[in-house]
Amino acid sequence: KWATCNIGASNPEDYGNYFAWGETVPKEEYTKDNSITYRKRKFGEKINVGGNPKYDAAAANWGGGWRMPTCEEIEELYKKCTWKWTEMNGVKGCKVIGPNGNSIFLPAAGEFHRILNYNAEEYGYYWSSKPSTLNKGHDAAYQIYFSKSSEGRDIAAKNIFIETREHGKTIRPVIE
């Protein structure tokens, strides 16, 4: 079950807070130097994010069984739902409609690099709880991103890929 809002948001169309992967507090600047999980495995600590309030922003901020989504849950959203590029109260993003007809709105909140938000209103970037299996899993994690289709239609172009952990992205929690 997906939450109706991002962490830190009061309404579905609000962006909410941004988090570096594996961090539980938003910050003013997002860099490799101030990331607590970038290259962490190099020092022998395996990061267990899913539901662990030390590294999972949903578990730390919301509690009550809320957690960051797994890659499998994001993939299910990606493959089994219909994605429609739209606006909600003037905010661009995607309406994601499940096979049962229920839907959620994911705002195109962009992402933070250092102190700047890039691509707000054009792209949505949402972290998963899974570290990358590439690069020995020490500097990247999986995310889903979406944008308006390049054909200009109101269909979302979406993809799952890895990104380095220091970037600030939004999180849409899930609960069992």
C-alpha positions in Angstrom: 0.0 0.0 0.0 1.5 3.3 -1.1 1.1 6.5 0.9 -0.9 9.4 -0.5 1.9 11.9 0.1 5.7 12.1 0.1 7.5 12.4 3.4 7.3 16.0 4.6 4.2 16.8 2.4 0.8 17.7 3.6 -1.0 17.1 0.3 -0.5 14.7 -2.6 0.8 17.4 -4.8 3.3 18.8 -2.3 6.9 17.9 -3.0 7.8 17.2 0.6 11.3 16.7 1.9 14.4 15.6 0.0 16.8 13.0 1.3 20.1 11.6 0.3 19.8 7.8 0.1 20.0 6.1 3.5 19.6 9.3 5.4 16.6 10.3 7.6 16.9 14.1 7.8 16.7 16.6 5.0 19.6 19.0 4.7 20.6 22.3 3.1 23.3 20.9 0.8 23.7 17.5 -0.9 27.3 16.4 -1.6 29.4 13.3 -1.5 31.4 14.9 1.4 28.3 15.2 3.6 26.6 11.9 2.6 26.6 9.4 5.4 26.2 6.4 3.1 28.3 7.3 0.1 31.1 4.7 -0.1 30.0 3.3 3.3 30.6 -0.4 2.3 34.2 0.5 1.8 34.4 0.6 5.6 32.8 -2.8 6.1 29.3 -1.7 7.2 26.4 -3.3 5.2 23.5 -0.8 5.0 20.1 -2.4 5.7 17.7 0.4 4.7 14.2 -1.3 4.4 12.4 -0.5 7.6 15.6 0.3 9.6 15.0 3.7 11.2 18.7 4.3 11.2 18.8 4.5 7.4 15.1 4.5 6.2 13.6 8.0 6.1 10.0 6.6 6.1 10.6 4.4 9.1 12.4 7.2 11.0 9.9 10.0 10.2 6.6 8.2 10.1 7.1 5.0 12.1 4.1 2.7 12.4 5.4 0.2 9.8 6.0 2.8 7.0 9.2 2.2 5.0 10.9 3.0 1.8 9.7 0.9 -1.2 11.6 -2.1 -2.4 12.8 -2.3 -6.0 10.1 -5.0 -6.5 7.4 -2.7 -5.3 8.6 0.1 -7.5 8.9 -2.3 -10.4 5.3 -3.5 -9.8 4.1 0.2 -9.8 6.2 0.7 -13.0 5.0 -2.3 -14.9 1.4 -3.0 -13.7 0.0 0.5 -13.4 -0.9 3.1 -16.0 1.1 6.3 -15.8 -0.5 9.6 -17.0 1.3 12.9 -17.0 -1.0 15.5 -15.6 -1.4 18.3 -13.1 -2.9 18.4 -9.6 -3.7 21.9 -8.3 -1.2 23.4 -10.7 1.6 20.9 -9.9 2.9 18.7 -12.7 3.5 15.1 -12.1 2.0 11.6 -12.8 -1.2 10.0 -11.9 -0.4 6.3 -11.3 -3.5 4.1 -11.8 -3.5 0.6 -10.5 -5.3 -2.4 -12.0 -8.0 -2.0 -9.4 -8.6 1.6 -10.4 -7.1 3.2 -7.3 -4.5 5.9 -8.0 -1.8 8.1 -6.4 -0.3 11.3 -7.6 3.5 11.6 -7.7 4.6 15.2 -8.1 7.5 15.9 -10.5 9.6 17.3 -7.6 13.0 17.2 -9.3 16.1 16.4 -7.3 18.8 18.3 -5.3 22.5 18.5 -6.3 24.4 20.6 -3.8 21.9 23.4 -3.0 19.9 23.6 -6.2 16.8 21.7 -7.2 17.1 20.5 -10.8 14.2 19.5 -13.0 11.3 20.3 -10.7 8.0 20.3 -12.7 9.8 18.2 -15.4 11.0 15.1 -13.7 10.1 13.1 -10.6 12.8 11.1 -8.8 12.0 8.7 -6.0 14.4 6.5 -4.0 14.0 2.8 -3.4 15.4 1.0 -0.4 17.8 -1.1 -2.5 21.5 -0.3 -2.8 23.1 -0.8 -6.2 24.6 -4.1 -7.0 27.0 -2.4 -9.4 30.2 -0.7 -8.1 30.1 -3.1 -5.2 27.0 -1.3 -4.0 28.9 1.3 -2.0 28.0 4.6 -3.8 24.7 4.2 -5.6 21.1 3.0 -5.1 18.0 2.3 -7.2 15.4 4.9 -8.0 12.4 5.4 -10.3 12.2 8.5 -12.4 9.6 9.8 -14.7 8.9 12.7 -17.0 6.4 13.7 -19.7 6.7 11.5 -22.8 9.1 12.8 -25.4 6.3 12.5 -27.9 4.5 15.3 -26.1 1.6 13.1 -25.2 0.2 12.9 -21.6 1.9 9.6 -21.1 4.7 9.4 -18.7 8.2 8.2 -19.7 9.5 6.2 -16.8 12.5 4.1 -15.9 14.2 2.4 -13.0 18.0 3.1 -12.7 20.8 3.7 -10.3 22.0 7.1 -9.0 24.8 8.0 -6.6 23.5 8.3 -3.0 24.4 11.9 -2.2 21.6 13.4 -4.3 18.5 14.7 -2.6 15.3 12.9 -3.8 11.8 12.5 -2.6 10.5 9.4 -0.9 7.0 7.9 -1.3 6.5 5.4 1.6 4.8 2.1 1.6 3.2 0.0 4.4 2.3 -3.7 4.5 
